[in-house]
């Protein structure tokens, strides 16, 4: 019995580690205090999460920075994909262009330049993975206060809170065009979805349900790509940090924003402009763990 109890988690960890894909991502920049994770959601059609529509390549609908300081609250910060930012070697453009142009390595470098935080671990999940994880936990309850019928994302919603499956949760997280706050509103819904999933994954309950352990790991790793230096134990620490950030002693939100419709000219179109005066101090406070728990950042005047 003792051998079985020891063998199960070890075997589970080895199996999970073999399922995770790896990619070159980290920049090799000097370390900054704490541990920083960069997480992205890829809209590639290759994994079947989104119906094939002729769109080639991949972009990042979701960009999240998760920081665990040496002391202080853990922070989960959404970076709007349309954030106007300097991309190394390419000039100023929208943040998600960094991923389109140079995949994970260029996105990591761009985020490090924007935040001043060195990325220690990178993780990318395909859209199919989102569906599978939600289904593996038996669905989640999500809330949105307006009716929605958005063709692009597939989100059909009656104002209020509803129990949803993986397909509906993915549409909830992807919808942007029917939201008056655009990228910022989508980021709020994505964080809500993460919190809803985390609330369904109770370690004490999972310990008694090996079948659900396997289903969750299978769903979470099958569409997961991480930096070459990261392993399944790092992803377990990431999950714990997610839980901490979404708890009452964590920090969630966006950086301070000056405009959600900043038009710098050229081919950039409408972008999100971070507050140039407030953002540097914000990132320093995230790094040092000096912000109080609770929601942060957001729209001008919010």
C-alpha positions as CSV (number, residue, x, y, z in Angstrom):
1,X,0.0,0.0,0.0
2,X,2.8,2.4,0.9
3,X,4.6,1.6,-2.4
4,X,1.4,2.2,-4.3
5,X,0.8,5.6,-2.6
6,X,4.3,6.7,-3.4
7,X,4.3,5.3,-7.0
8,X,1.1,7.0,-8.0
9,X,2.1,10.7,-7.7
10,X,5.6,9.9,-9.0
11,X,4.2,8.1,-12.0
12,X,1.6,10.8,-12.6
13,X,4.3,13.5,-12.6
14,X,6.6,11.5,-15.0
15,X,3.6,10.9,-17.4
16,X,2.5,14.6,-17.2
17,X,6.1,15.8,-17.9
18,X,6.3,13.7,-21.0
19,X,3.1,15.1,-22.4
20,X,4.2,18.8,-22.2
21,X,5.8,20.3,-25.3
22,X,8.8,22.6,-25.0
23,X,10.0,25.6,-26.9
24,X,12.8,28.2,-26.8
25,X,11.3,31.3,-25.2
26,X,13.4,32.9,-22.4
27,X,15.7,35.8,-23.2
28,X,18.6,35.1,-20.7
29,X,18.2,38.5,-19.2
30,X,19.5,39.1,-15.7
31,X,17.1,37.9,-13.0
32,X,14.8,40.3,-11.2
33,X,13.4,39.7,-7.7
34,X,10.6,37.1,-7.4
35,X,9.4,34.6,-9.9
36,X,7.6,35.8,-13.1
37,X,5.5,33.7,-15.4
38,X,4.3,34.8,-18.9
39,X,1.2,32.9,-20.0
40,X,-0.4,33.1,-23.4
41,X,-3.4,31.7,-25.1
42,X,-2.8,30.9,-28.8
43,X,-5.5,31.2,-31.3
44,X,-3.9,28.7,-33.7
45,X,-6.6,26.7,-35.5
46,X,-4.2,23.7,-35.6
47,X,-5.4,22.1,-32.4
48,X,-9.1,22.1,-33.3
49,X,-10.1,24.5,-30.5
50,X,-11.4,27.0,-33.1
51,X,-13.1,26.0,-36.3
52,X,-10.9,26.1,-39.4
53,X,-11.6,29.4,-41.2
54,X,-8.6,29.9,-43.4
55,X,-6.6,31.8,-40.7
56,X,-3.0,30.7,-40.8
57,X,-0.3,31.0,-38.1
58,X,-1.1,31.9,-34.5
59,X,-1.7,35.0,-32.4
60,X,-2.1,35.7,-28.7
61,X,-5.7,36.4,-27.7
62,X,-4.6,36.2,-24.0
63,X,-1.4,37.5,-22.5
64,X,-1.1,37.2,-18.7
65,X,1.8,38.1,-16.4
66,X,1.9,36.2,-13.1
67,X,4.4,37.4,-10.6
68,X,5.2,35.9,-7.2
69,X,7.3,38.4,-5.2
70,X,9.9,37.5,-2.6
71,X,7.3,38.9,-0.1
72,X,3.9,40.4,-0.6
73,X,0.8,39.4,-2.6
74,X,1.0,37.4,-5.8
75,X,-0.3,39.4,-8.8
76,X,-2.0,38.2,-12.0
77,X,-2.0,41.1,-14.6
78,X,-3.7,41.0,-18.0
79,X,-1.7,42.7,-20.8
80,X,-4.2,43.8,-23.4
81,X,-3.1,42.3,-26.7
82,X,-3.5,45.7,-28.4
83,X,-1.2,47.5,-26.0
84,X,1.0,49.9,-27.9
85,X,4.6,48.9,-27.2
86,X,8.1,49.0,-28.5
87,X,8.9,45.6,-30.1
88,X,12.7,44.9,-30.2
89,X,14.0,45.2,-33.8
90,X,10.5,46.2,-35.2
91,X,9.6,49.5,-33.7
92,X,6.3,50.4,-32.0
93,X,3.3,48.2,-32.6
94,X,0.5,46.2,-30.9
95,X,1.8,43.8,-28.3
96,X,0.4,40.6,-30.0
97,X,2.4,41.5,-33.1
98,X,5.5,40.4,-31.2
99,X,4.2,36.8,-31.1
100,X,3.1,36.9,-34.7
101,X,6.5,38.1,-35.8
102,X,8.8,36.3,-33.5
103,X,6.7,33.8,-31.5
104,X,7.6,33.2,-27.8
105,X,11.1,34.6,-27.8
106,X,10.1,38.0,-29.2
107,X,7.0,38.2,-27.0
108,X,9.1,37.5,-23.9
109,X,11.6,40.2,-24.8
110,X,8.9,42.7,-25.5
111,X,7.1,42.1,-22.2
112,X,10.4,42.3,-20.3
113,X,11.0,45.7,-22.0
114,X,7.5,46.9,-21.1
115,X,7.5,45.7,-17.5
116,X,11.1,45.6,-16.4
117,X,10.5,42.1,-15.1
118,X,12.6,39.2,-16.3
119,X,10.4,36.2,-17.4
120,X,11.4,33.0,-15.6
121,X,8.9,30.7,-17.1
122,X,6.8,30.8,-20.3
123,X,3.6,28.8,-20.9
124,X,1.3,28.7,-23.9
125,X,-2.0,26.9,-24.1
126,X,-4.0,26.3,-27.3
127,X,-7.7,27.0,-27.4
128,X,-8.6,23.3,-27.4
129,X,-6.9,23.1,-24.0
130,X,-9.2,25.7,-22.5
131,X,-12.3,23.7,-23.6
132,X,-10.8,20.4,-22.3
133,X,-9.9,21.9,-18.9
134,X,-13.3,23.3,-18.3
135,X,-15.0,20.1,-19.3
136,X,-12.5,18.1,-17.0
137,X,-13.7,20.1,-14.0
138,X,-17.3,19.5,-14.9
139,X,-18.0,23.0,-16.2
140,X,-17.9,26.4,-14.5
141,X,-20.3,29.2,-13.5
142,X,-19.6,32.5,-15.3
143,X,-21.3,35.9,-15.1
144,X,-21.8,38.7,-17.6
145,X,-24.2,41.6,-17.2
146,X,-25.3,42.2,-20.8
147,X,-27.0,40.1,-23.5
148,X,-24.5,39.0,-26.2
149,X,-24.8,37.5,-29.6
150,X,-21.3,37.7,-31.1
151,X,-20.8,35.8,-34.4
152,X,-17.0,36.0,-34.3
153,X,-16.5,34.4,-30.9
154,X,-19.6,32.3,-30.9
155,X,-20.7,33.8,-27.5
156,X,-24.5,33.8,-27.1
157,X,-25.4,35.1,-23.7
158,X,-28.4,36.2,-21.7
159,X,-27.4,38.7,-19.0
160,X,-26.7,37.0,-15.7
161,X,-24.8,34.0,-14.4
162,X,-24.8,30.6,-16.1
163,X,-23.2,27.2,-15.8
164,X,-21.3,26.6,-19.0
165,X,-19.3,23.8,-20.7
166,X,-15.9,24.1,-22.3
167,X,-17.2,25.4,-25.7
168,X,-19.2,28.1,-24.1
169,X,-16.4,29.1,-21.7
170,X,-14.0,29.5,-24.7
171,X,-16.4,31.8,-26.5
172,X,-16.9,33.7,-23.2
173,X,-13.1,34.2,-23.0
174,X,-12.6,35.1,-26.7
175,X,-15.4,37.6,-27.1
176,X,-14.2,41.2,-27.8
177,X,-16.1,43.0,-30.6
178,X,-19.4,43.0,-28.7
179,X,-17.8,44.4,-25.6
180,X,-17.7,48.2,-25.4
181,X,-14.5,48.0,-23.4
182,X,-12.9,45.8,-26.0
183,X,-9.7,44.1,-24.9
184,X,-10.0,45.3,-21.3
185,X,-13.4,43.7,-20.9
186,X,-12.1,40.5,-22.5
187,X,-9.2,40.4,-20.1
188,X,-11.7,40.7,-17.1
189,X,-13.7,37.8,-18.4
190,X,-10.5,35.7,-18.9
191,X,-9.5,36.3,-15.3
192,X,-13.0,35.4,-14.2
193,X,-12.8,32.1,-16.1
194,X,-9.4,31.3,-14.5
195,X,-10.8,32.0,-11.1
196,X,-13.8,29.8,-11.8
197,X,-11.7,26.9,-12.9
198,X,-9.4,27.3,-9.9
199,X,-12.4,27.3,-7.5
200,X,-13.4,23.9,-8.9
201,X,-9.9,22.3,-8.5
202,X,-9.6,21.6,-4.8
203,X,-6.4,19.6,-4.0
204,X,-8.0,17.9,-1.1
205,X,-10.8,16.6,-3.3
206,X,-8.5,15.6,-6.2
207,X,-6.4,13.5,-3.8
208,X,-9.4,11.2,-3.5
209,X,-10.3,11.2,-7.2
210,X,-7.4,9.7,-9.3
211,X,-9.7,9.6,-12.4
212,X,-10.2,13.4,-12.2
213,X,-6.5,13.9,-11.6
214,X,-5.7,12.0,-14.9
215,X,-8.4,13.9,-16.8
216,X,-7.2,17.3,-15.6
217,X,-3.6,16.6,-16.3
218,X,-4.4,15.2,-19.7
219,X,-6.5,18.3,-20.5
220,X,-4.0,20.7,-19.1
221,X,-0.8,19.3,-20.7
222,X,-2.1,18.0,-24.0
223,X,-2.3,21.6,-25.5
224,X,0.5,23.0,-23.3
225,X,3.9,24.4,-24.5
226,X,6.4,25.7,-22.0
227,X,9.9,27.1,-22.1
228,X,12.7,24.7,-22.4
229,X,13.9,25.4,-18.8
230,X,10.4,24.6,-17.3
231,X,9.0,21.3,-16.2
232,X,5.8,19.9,-14.7
233,X,6.8,21.0,-11.2
234,X,7.2,24.6,-12.4
235,X,3.7,24.3,-13.9
236,X,2.4,23.0,-10.5
237,X,4.0,26.1,-8.8
238,X,2.3,28.2,-11.5
239,X,-1.1,26.7,-10.7
240,X,-0.6,27.5,-7.0
241,X,0.4,31.0,-7.8
242,X,-2.8,31.3,-10.0
243,X,-4.8,30.3,-7.0
244,X,-3.0,32.7,-4.7
245,X,-3.5,35.6,-7.1
246,X,-7.2,34.9,-7.5
247,X,-7.7,34.6,-3.7
248,X,-8.6,37.3,-1.3
249,X,-4.9,38.1,-0.6
250,X,-4.0,38.3,-4.3
251,X,-3.9,41.0,-6.9
252,X,-5.7,40.9,-10.3
253,X,-6.2,43.5,-12.9
254,X,-4.5,45.4,-15.7
255,X,-1.7,48.0,-15.8
256,X,-2.9,51.7,-15.6
257,X,-4.4,52.7,-18.9
258,X,-4.5,56.1,-20.5
259,X,-6.7,55.2,-23.5
260,X,-8.3,52.1,-25.0
261,X,-8.6,53.9,-28.4
262,X,-5.2,55.4,-28.9
263,X,-4.4,56.0,-32.6
264,X,-0.7,56.6,-33.2
265,X,-1.1,56.6,-37.0
266,X,0.5,54.4,-39.6
267,X,-0.8,50.8,-39.8
268,X,-1.4,50.4,-36.0
269,X,-5.1,51.4,-36.0
270,X,-6.8,51.5,-32.6
271,X,-4.5,50.5,-29.7
272,X,-4.4,50.5,-25.9
273,X,-2.1,53.1,-24.4
274,X,-0.7,52.4,-20.9
275,X,-0.4,55.4,-18.7
276,X,3.3,56.6,-19.2
277,X,3.4,58.3,-15.9
278,X,1.8,55.6,-13.7
279,X,3.0,52.4,-15.4
280,X,6.7,52.4,-14.3
281,X,5.8,52.8,-10.6
282,X,3.1,50.2,-11.0
283,X,5.5,47.5,-12.4
284,X,8.0,48.3,-9.7
285,X,5.3,47.8,-7.0
286,X,4.3,44.5,-8.6
287,X,8.0,43.4,-8.6
288,X,8.5,44.4,-5.0
289,X,5.1,43.1,-3.7
290,X,4.3,46.5,-2.2
291,X,0.8,46.8,-3.6
292,X,-2.2,45.9,-1.3
293,X,-4.3,42.9,-2.3
294,X,-7.3,43.6,-4.6
295,X,-8.1,44.8,-8.1
296,X,-5.7,47.2,-9.8
297,X,-5.2,49.3,-12.9
298,X,-7.9,49.5,-15.6
299,X,-9.7,52.2,-17.6
300,X,-9.1,55.9,-17.2
301,X,-11.1,57.1,-14.2
302,X,-11.9,53.6,-13.1
